[in-house]
C-alpha cells in the first residue's frame, strides 16, 4: 500500500475497510504495517484517491 501524503486527508476510510486491520491512522496520514496483503480494498474507499497498491505477481 502506498499513500500520497499530499493527497491524504487522514480520514481513516481505508483503515475502516481493511480486512486484516493493517492500516494505522496517525495524525494526518495513514500507513500500513507488515500485515498488509496489498489486496486493494482500501483504494476503493479513499475519497481523494491517495491510496494505491502494487500487486505482487
DSSP file (Angstrom, degrees, kcal/mol; ACC not computed):
  #  RESIDUE AA STRUCTURE BP1 BP2  ACC     N-H-->O    O-->H-N    N-H-->O    O-->H-N    TCO  KAPPA ALPHA  PHI   PSI    X-CA   Y-CA   Z-CA
    1    1 A X              0   0    0      0, 0.0     2,-0.4     0, 0.0    31,-0.3   0.000 360.0 360.0 360.0 132.8    0.0    0.0    0.0
    2    2 A X  E     -A   52   0A   0     50,-3.6    50,-2.5    29,-0.1     2,-0.5  -0.963 360.0-158.8-121.3 140.3    1.3    3.4   -0.9
    3    3 A X  E     -A   51   0A   0     -2,-0.4     2,-1.0    48,-0.2    48,-0.2  -0.978  15.4-139.1-122.4 125.6   -0.2    6.7    0.3
    4    4 A X    >>  -     0   0    0     46,-2.6     4,-2.6    -2,-0.5     3,-1.3  -0.728  15.2-160.3 -80.0 105.4    0.3   10.0   -1.4
    5    5 A X  T 34 S+     0   0    0     -2,-1.0    -1,-0.2     1,-0.3    45,-0.0   0.705  87.5  60.3 -65.3 -19.4    0.9   12.3    1.6
    6    6 A X  T 34 S+     0   0    0      1,-0.1    -1,-0.3    44,-0.1    -2,-0.0   0.774 115.8  32.6 -77.0 -25.5    0.0   15.3   -0.5
    7    7 A X  T <4 S+     0   0    0     -3,-1.3    -2,-0.2    43,-0.1    43,-0.1   0.777  93.0 103.3 -97.7 -33.0   -3.5   14.0   -1.1
    8    8 A X     <  -     0   0    0     -4,-2.6    -5,-0.0    42,-0.2    38,-0.0  -0.264  43.8-173.5 -60.8 131.4   -4.2   12.0    2.1
    9    9 A X        -     0   0    0     20,-0.0    -1,-0.1     0, 0.0    20,-0.1   0.345  40.9-120.3-105.7   3.5   -6.6   13.8    4.4
   10   10 A X        +     0   0    0     18,-0.2    19,-0.2     1,-0.1    -2,-0.1   0.785  63.5 144.1  67.0  29.7   -6.2   11.3    7.2
   11   11 A X        -     0   0    0     17,-0.1    -1,-0.1     1,-0.1    14,-0.1   0.755  55.1-133.4 -75.0 -24.3  -10.0   10.4    7.3
   12   12 A X     >  +     0   0    0     12,-0.1     4,-1.9     3,-0.0    -1,-0.1   0.532  64.2 131.0  85.4   6.0   -9.4    6.7    8.1
   13   13 A X  H  > S+     0   0    0      1,-0.2     4,-0.8     2,-0.2    33,-0.1   0.899  74.8  50.6 -58.6 -40.1  -11.8    5.4    5.4
   14   14 A X  H >> S+     0   0    0      1,-0.2     3,-0.7     2,-0.2     4,-0.7   0.898 108.8  51.3 -64.8 -40.8   -9.1    3.0    4.2
   15   15 A X  H >4 S+     0   0    0      1,-0.2     3,-0.6     2,-0.2    -1,-0.2   0.852 103.8  58.8 -65.0 -34.6   -8.4    1.7    7.7
   16   16 A X  H 3< S+     0   0    0     -4,-1.9    -1,-0.2     1,-0.2    -2,-0.2   0.720 111.4  39.9 -70.9 -20.2  -12.1    1.0    8.3
   17   17 A X  H << S+     0   0    0     -4,-0.8     2,-0.4    -3,-0.7    -1,-0.2   0.463  81.3 121.0-106.3  -2.7  -12.3   -1.4    5.4
   18   18 A X    X<  -     0   0    0     -4,-0.7     3,-1.1    -3,-0.6     5,-0.1  -0.471  51.8-154.1 -66.6 119.7   -9.0   -3.2    5.8
   19   19 A X  T 3  S+     0   0    0     -2,-0.4    -1,-0.2     1,-0.2    -4,-0.0   0.679  94.0  39.3 -71.4 -16.4   -9.8   -6.9    6.3
   20   20 A X  T 3  S-     0   0    0      0, 0.0    -1,-0.2     0, 0.0    -2,-0.1   0.237 106.1-121.5-115.2  12.5   -6.6   -7.6    8.2
   21   21 A X    <   +     0   0    0     -3,-1.1    -2,-0.1    -6,-0.1    14,-0.1   0.881  65.5 140.6  50.2  45.7   -6.5   -4.3   10.2
   22   22 A X        +     0   0    0     13,-0.1    11,-2.7    11,-0.1     2,-0.5   0.422  39.7  89.3 -97.3   0.2   -3.1   -3.4    8.8
   23   23 A X  E     -B   32   0B   0      9,-0.2     2,-0.4    -8,-0.2     9,-0.2  -0.870  54.9-166.9-108.9 129.8   -3.7    0.3    8.4
   24   24 A X  E     -B   31   0B   0      7,-3.1     7,-2.0    -2,-0.5     2,-0.6  -0.924  13.1-144.8-114.3 135.9   -3.0    2.8   11.1
   25   25 A X  E     +B   30   0B   0     -2,-0.4     2,-0.4     5,-0.2     5,-0.2  -0.888  23.3 176.7 -98.1 122.0   -4.2    6.4   11.1
   26   26 A X  E >   -B   29   0B   0      3,-2.9     3,-1.9    -2,-0.6     2,-0.4  -0.965  57.1 -52.8-131.8 115.6   -1.6    8.7   12.7
   27   27 A X  T 3  S-     0   0    0     -2,-0.4    -2,-0.0     1,-0.3     0, 0.0  -0.413 122.4 -16.9  57.7-111.8   -2.1   12.5   12.8
   28   28 A X  T 3  S+     0   0    0     -2,-0.4     2,-0.3    -3,-0.0    -1,-0.3   0.059 127.7  56.2-114.4  25.3   -2.9   13.5    9.3
   29   29 A X  E <   -B   26   0B   0     -3,-1.9    -3,-2.9   -19,-0.2     2,-0.3  -0.953  65.1-136.6-147.2 167.3   -1.7   10.4    7.4
   30   30 A X  E     -B   25   0B   0     -2,-0.3     2,-0.3    -5,-0.2    -5,-0.2  -0.877  16.5-175.5-123.3 157.9   -2.1    6.7    7.2
   31   31 A X  E     -B   24   0B   0     -7,-2.0    -7,-3.1    -2,-0.3     2,-0.3  -0.991  19.7-128.1-150.5 154.3    0.3    3.8    6.9
   32   32 A X  E     -B   23   0B   0     -2,-0.3    -9,-0.2   -31,-0.3     2,-0.1  -0.799  20.1-142.9-103.6 145.3    0.2    0.1    6.5
   33   33 A X    >   -     0   0    0    -11,-2.7     3,-1.9    -2,-0.3   -11,-0.1  -0.278  42.4 -79.4 -94.4-172.6    2.1   -2.4    8.7
   34   34 A X  T 3  S+     0   0    0      1,-0.3   -12,-0.1    -2,-0.1    -1,-0.0   0.634 122.4  69.5 -65.5 -14.3    3.7   -5.6    7.7
   35   35 A X  T 3   +     0   0    0    -13,-0.1    -1,-0.3   -14,-0.1   -13,-0.1   0.541  69.0 120.7 -81.8  -6.0    0.4   -7.4    7.7
   36   36 A X    <   -     0   0    0     -3,-1.9    -4,-0.0   -14,-0.2   -18,-0.0  -0.376  44.2-168.7 -60.9 130.2   -0.8   -5.6    4.6
   37   37 A X        -     0   0    0     -2,-0.1    -1,-0.1     0, 0.0    -3,-0.0   0.374  36.2-122.3-101.4   2.4   -1.6   -8.1    1.8
   38   38 A X        +     0   0    0      1,-0.1    18,-0.1    17,-0.1    15,-0.1   0.861  58.3 152.1  57.3  38.1   -1.9   -5.4   -0.9
   39   39 A X        -     0   0    0      1,-0.1    -1,-0.1    16,-0.1    14,-0.1   0.785  50.2-133.4 -70.6 -26.9   -5.5   -6.7   -1.6
   40   40 A X    >>  +     0   0    0     12,-0.1     4,-0.8    14,-0.1     3,-0.7   0.405  69.6 122.2  92.2  -2.8   -6.5   -3.2   -2.9
   41   41 A X  H >> S+     0   0    0      1,-0.2     3,-0.8     2,-0.2     4,-0.7   0.886  72.1  58.0 -59.7 -38.1   -9.8   -2.9   -0.9
   42   42 A X  H >> S+     0   0    0      1,-0.2     4,-1.0     2,-0.2     3,-0.6   0.799  94.7  64.8 -63.7 -30.0   -8.5    0.3    0.7
   43   43 A X  H <4 S+     0   0    0     -3,-0.7     3,-0.3     1,-0.2    -1,-0.2   0.854  99.7  52.0 -64.3 -33.7   -8.0    2.0   -2.7
   44   44 A X  H << S+     0   0    0     -4,-0.8    -1,-0.2    -3,-0.8    -2,-0.2   0.738 108.2  51.6 -74.2 -23.1  -11.7    1.9   -3.4
   45   45 A X  H << S+     0   0    0     -4,-0.7     2,-0.5    -3,-0.6    -1,-0.2   0.647  80.8 105.4 -90.0 -15.3  -12.7    3.6   -0.1
   46   46 A X    ><  -     0   0    0     -4,-1.0     3,-0.7    -3,-0.3   -38,-0.0  -0.526  56.5-158.4 -72.0 118.1  -10.3    6.6   -0.4
   47   47 A X  T 3  S+     0   0    0     -2,-0.5    -1,-0.2     1,-0.2    -4,-0.0   0.665  90.9  38.9 -72.1 -14.6  -12.4    9.6   -1.2
   48   48 A X  T 3  S-     0   0    0     -3,-0.0    -1,-0.2     0, 0.0    -2,-0.1   0.361 108.0-115.5-116.8   4.3   -9.4   11.6   -2.6
   49   49 A X  S <  S+     0   0    0     -3,-0.7   -41,-0.1    -6,-0.2    -2,-0.1   0.805  70.6 135.2  70.2  29.9   -7.6    8.8   -4.4
   50   50 A X        +     0   0    0    -43,-0.1   -46,-2.6   -47,-0.1     2,-0.5   0.644  49.3  78.3 -85.0 -14.9   -4.5    8.9   -2.2
   51   51 A X  E     +A    3   0A   0    -48,-0.2     2,-0.3    -8,-0.2   -48,-0.2  -0.828  51.6 163.9-105.2 130.9   -4.1    5.2   -1.7
   52   52 A X  E     -A    2   0A   0    -50,-2.5   -50,-3.6    -2,-0.5     2,-0.3  -0.937  17.6-153.4-134.1 159.1   -2.6    2.8   -4.3
   53   53 A X        -     0   0    0     -2,-0.3     2,-0.6   -52,-0.2    -2,-0.0  -0.969  11.4-138.9-132.2 151.6   -1.3   -0.7   -4.2
   54   54 A X        -     0   0    0     -2,-0.3     2,-0.2     2,-0.0   -14,-0.1  -0.951  25.7-134.1-108.2 118.3    1.3   -2.6   -6.2
   55   55 A X        -     0   0    0     -2,-0.6     2,-0.5     1,-0.1   -17,-0.1  -0.513  13.1-135.8 -72.5 134.4    0.2   -6.1   -6.9
   56   56 A X              0   0    0     -2,-0.2    -1,-0.1   -18,-0.1    -2,-0.0  -0.804 360.0 360.0 -90.9 127.9    2.8   -8.8   -6.3
   57   57 A X              0   0    0     -2,-0.5    -1,-0.1     0, 0.0    -2,-0.0   0.446 360.0 360.0 -91.6 360.0    2.9  -11.3   -9.0
